[in-house]
Amino acid sequence: MLYPKNLTSLLGFEKVREAINKKCVSEEGRIAIQKLEFNTNPAKIQLSLDQTDEMKKIMDSGYSFPLYTFSQIHDTLDRARIPGGFVEMDELFALKNFLEIYDKCVSFIKTFIDFEIICLTNLIPEQEVNPALFRNLDNVFEPNGDLRANASPELRKIRQEQLAKESSLRKKMTSLHDQFSSQGYISDDLAPTIRNGRACVAVKAEYKRVVKGMIHDESSTGQTTYIEPEQVVLINNELTELHYRERREIIRILTDLTDKIRENIPQLKIGSSFLAYLDLIRAKALFAQDLKAIKPIINQNNKVEIIQGKHPLLLLNPNENHKIVSNDFIFDIETRLLLISGPNAGGKSVALKTFGLLQYMLQTGILLPVDETSSFKIFDQIFADIGDQQSLEDDLSTYSAHLTNMKHFLTHANKKTLVLIDEFGTGTEPEYGGAIAETILENIVETGAYGLITTHYANLKVYAQNTDGIQNGAMMYDIRSLTPLYKMVLGEPGRSYAL
């Protein structure tokens, strides 16, 4: 269970999702990114991390994984299902490119020998797409998507006839143009042109009844009339008929190819899902390279040891005026909760969000900017109370909204819950807010939940100092320069340095 509904936005995960989304090369890959969800199954999380780690190792070794931009093919396959129908040329050409990329990816994974890529190898579909399908498409299409002149013997014959007729037409039109031009019939010596698919000469309007033929068009001024001379009507007719024959033959070719696609629809759909998932893995690996992220350890011993954890979004958007500081977050069954205190703008909230975001990313199968010795526990639930939760719709004040959240925490939290509470107890009179917060904290400790809580209240620091299951943490502050260091120290409370 995740609470509240906008948890991913509160933690900053939507910005992480957006950054990974930009690494995708396909719409299907981007859809897969949008479907990334919090996972509670350790085996599935581990597999996802292993897959991404293998892809990142390939890229780190200097290899370029052969996954390039490809179009989604589901609509094409749906149209191909209809018996007797055919898929248009542009979609078949896109399918050809898809199959080429599919073949390159499968071949790359199968022949890669620098190190084992077991998880990626296991992704290759058992029912592979028939290689003959790509050859059939490749034999028909030019690299630019046009149909090859020799796509079939009949098409080659038709196009040869077209070339011969077009050559004959050009010669005849040149002769007629020269004749009419010498007679003064041609408007401004304009060259022959095509109107309504027919070869025409541009005749001055006053001579349109002198030049025998069919009128097809006139200029906007009415001074020029476009006439198909009677001497070329027969050749134009023959070219029109050849055009119809060509279109019929192209439809026959496309229908034949569509029939072959129809036979392979199940394998093509599997192949499409395979490439989309590879796109997701590749995008996560590229994102990991940007963060210099690694695959941490998933343990079963109820410990969380995040060593040198850095906030992913700060790494993505570095500020030259602020050094990015790493922090350690260590929890076990004896110290499940960490109470962080320290100066305003000293990094408490950033530390909390760093921990929460790293945990959430891990459970979506994303590599993390932490030391390789870091290890994580898998949680079934993450509850967060971060920022101003005032609700106009529910007529809740900020403090009432916090209390509503606390009610949910205490009702549903257990040993597999991660609790994140920022500025615990604020929003009302300090005397009462501190007392209520301490009572709630006692109950959270009793649930066995893990978590990180930030506060300024002295009574909570004293409680953490004297209670099993919870420890203090302090954000460091340089008293000489009066600047926060954003570094956290475990085991001692922090000072607010209000004065």
Secondary structure in CASP SS format (residue, H / E / C, confidence):
PFRMAT SS
TARGET T0000
AUTHOR 0000-0000-0000
METHOD secondary structure of the structure
MODEL  1
M C 1.00
L E 1.00
Y E 1.00
P C 1.00
K C 1.00
N C 1.00
L H 1.00
T H 1.00
S H 1.00
L H 1.00
L H 1.00
G C 1.00
F H 1.00
E H 1.00
K H 1.00
V H 1.00
R H 1.00
E H 1.00
A H 1.00
I H 1.00
N H 1.00
K C 1.00
K C 1.00
C C 1.00
V C 1.00
S C 1.00
E H 1.00
E H 1.00
G H 1.00
R H 1.00
I H 1.00
A H 1.00
I H 1.00
Q H 1.00
K C 1.00
L C 1.00
E C 1.00
F C 1.00
N C 1.00
T C 1.00
N C 1.00
P H 1.00
A H 1.00
K H 1.00
I H 1.00
Q H 1.00
L H 1.00
S H 1.00
L H 1.00
D H 1.00
Q H 1.00
T H 1.00
D H 1.00
E H 1.00
M H 1.00
K H 1.00
K H 1.00
I H 1.00
M H 1.00
D H 1.00
S C 1.00
G C 1.00
Y C 1.00
S C 1.00
F C 1.00
P C 1.00
L C 1.00
Y C 1.00
T C 1.00
F C 1.00
S C 1.00
Q C 1.00
I C 1.00
H H 1.00
D H 1.00
T H 1.00
L H 1.00
D H 1.00
R H 1.00
A H 1.00
R C 1.00
I C 1.00
P C 1.00
G C 1.00
G C 1.00
F C 1.00
V C 1.00
E C 1.00
M H 1.00
D H 1.00
E H 1.00
L H 1.00
F H 1.00
A H 1.00
L H 1.00
K H 1.00
N H 1.00
F H 1.00
L H 1.00
E H 1.00
I H 1.00
Y H 1.00
D H 1.00
K H 1.00
C H 1.00
V H 1.00
S H 1.00
F H 1.00
I H 1.00
K H 1.00
T H 1.00
F C 1.00
I C 1.00
D C 1.00
F C 1.00
E C 1.00
I C 1.00
I H 1.00
C H 1.00
L H 1.00
T H 1.00
N C 1.00
L C 1.00
I C 1.00
P C 1.00
E C 1.00
Q C 1.00
E C 1.00
V C 1.00
N C 1.00
P H 1.00
A H 1.00
L H 1.00
F H 1.00
R H 1.00
N H 1.00
L H 1.00
D H 1.00
N C 1.00
V C 1.00
F E 1.00
E C 1.00
P C 1.00
N C 1.00
G C 1.00
D C 1.00
L E 1.00
R C 1.00
A C 1.00
N C 1.00
A C 1.00
S C 1.00
P H 1.00
E H 1.00
L H 1.00
R H 1.00
K H 1.00
I H 1.00
R H 1.00
Q H 1.00
E H 1.00
Q H 1.00
L H 1.00
A H 1.00
K H 1.00
E H 1.00
S H 1.00
S H 1.00
L H 1.00
R H 1.00
K H 1.00
K H 1.00
M H 1.00
T H 1.00
S H 1.00
L H 1.00
H H 1.00
D H 1.00
Q H 1.00
F H 1.00
S H 1.00
S H 1.00
Q C 1.00
G C 1.00
Y C 1.00
I E 1.00
S H 1.00
D H 1.00
D H 1.00
L C 1.00
A C 1.00
P C 1.00
T E 1.00
I E 1.00
R E 1.00
N C 1.00
G C 1.00
R E 1.00
A E 1.00
C E 1.00
V E 1.00
A E 1.00
V E 1.00
K E 1.00
A H 1.00
E H 1.00
Y H 1.00
K C 1.00
R C 1.00
V C 1.00
V C 1.00
K C 1.00
G E 1.00
M E 1.00
I E 1.00
H E 1.00
D E 1.00
E E 1.00
S C 1.00
S C 1.00
T C 1.00
G C 1.00
Q C 1.00
T E 1.00
T E 1.00
Y E 1.00
I E 1.00
E E 1.00
P E 1.00
E H 1.00
Q H 1.00
V H 1.00
V H 1.00
L H 1.00
I H 1.00
N H 1.00
N H 1.00
E H 1.00
L H 1.00
T H 1.00
E H 1.00
L H 1.00
H H 1.00
Y H 1.00
R H 1.00
E H 1.00
R H 1.00
R H 1.00
E H 1.00
I H 1.00
I H 1.00
R H 1.00
I H 1.00
L H 1.00
T H 1.00
D H 1.00
L H 1.00
T H 1.00
D H 1.00
K H 1.00
I H 1.00
R H 1.00
E H 1.00
N C 1.00
I H 1.00
P H 1.00
Q H 1.00
L H 1.00
K H 1.00
I H 1.00
G H 1.00
S H 1.00
S H 1.00
F H 1.00
L H 1.00
A H 1.00
Y H 1.00
L H 1.00
D H 1.00
L H 1.00
I H 1.00
R H 1.00
A H 1.00
K H 1.00
A H 1.00
L H 1.00
F H 1.00
A H 1.00
Q H 1.00
D H 1.00
L H 1.00
K C 1.00
A C 1.00
I E 1.00
K C 1.00
P C 1.00
I E 1.00
I E 1.00
N C 1.00
Q C 1.00
N C 1.00
N C 1.00
K C 1.00
V E 1.00
E E 1.00
I E 1.00
I E 1.00
Q E 1.00
G E 1.00
K C 1.00
H C 1.00
P H 1.00
L H 1.00
L H 1.00
L H 1.00
L H 1.00
N C 1.00
P C 1.00
N E 1.00
E C 1.00
N C 1.00
H E 1.00
K C 1.00
I C 1.00
V C 1.00
S C 1.00
N E 1.00
D E 1.00
F E 1.00
I E 1.00
F E 1.00
D C 1.00
I C 1.00
E C 1.00
T E 1.00
R E 1.00
L E 1.00
L E 1.00
L E 1.00
I E 1.00
S E 1.00
G C 1.00
P C 1.00
N C 1.00
A C 1.00
G C 1.00
G C 1.00
K H 1.00
S H 1.00
V H 1.00
A H 1.00
L H 1.00
K H 1.00
T H 1.00
F H 1.00
G H 1.00
L H 1.00
L H 1.00
Q H 1.00
Y H 1.00
M H 1.00
L H 1.00
Q C 1.00
T C 1.00
G C 1.00
I C 1.00
L C 1.00
L E 1.00
P C 1.00
V C 1.00
D C 1.00
E C 1.00
T C 1.00
S C 1.00
S E 1.00
F E 1.00
K C 1.00
I C 1.00
F C 1.00
D C 1.00
Q E 1.00
I E 1.00
F E 1.00
A E 1.00
D E 1.00
I C 1.00
G C 1.00
D C 1.00
Q C 1.00
Q C 1.00
S E 1.00
L C 1.00
E C 1.00
D C 1.00
D C 1.00
L E 1.00
S C 1.00
T H 1.00
Y H 1.00
S H 1.00
A H 1.00
H H 1.00
L H 1.00
T H 1.00
N H 1.00
M H 1.00
K H 1.00
H H 1.00
F H 1.00
L H 1.00
T H 1.00
H H 1.00
A C 1.00
N C 1.00
K C 1.00
K C 1.00
T E 1.00
L E 1.00
V E 1.00
L E 1.00
I E 1.00
D C 1.00
E C 1.00
F C 1.00
G C 1.00
T C 1.00
G C 1.00
T C 1.00
E C 1.00
P H 1.00
E H 1.00
Y H 1.00
G H 1.00
G H 1.00
A H 1.00
I H 1.00
A H 1.00
E H 1.00
T H 1.00
I H 1.00
L H 1.00
E H 1.00
N H 1.00
I H 1.00
V H 1.00
E H 1.00
T H 1.00
G C 1.00
A C 1.00
Y E 1.00
G E 1.00
L E 1.00
I E 1.00
T E 1.00
T C 1.00
H C 1.00
Y C 1.00
A H 1.00
N H 1.00
L H 1.00
K H 1.00
V H 1.00
Y H 1.00
A H 1.00
Q H 1.00
N H 1.00
T C 1.00
D C 1.00
G E 1.00
I E 1.00
Q E 1.00
N E 1.00
G E 1.00
A E 1.00
M E 1.00
M E 1.00
Y E 1.00
D E 1.00
I C 1.00
R C 1.00
S C 1.00
L C 1.00
T E 1.00
P E 1.00
L E 1.00
Y E 1.00
K E 1.00
M E 1.00
V E 1.00
L E 1.00
G C 1.00
E C 1.00
P C 1.00
G C 1.00
R C 1.00
S C 1.00
Y C 1.00
A C 1.00
L C 1.00
END
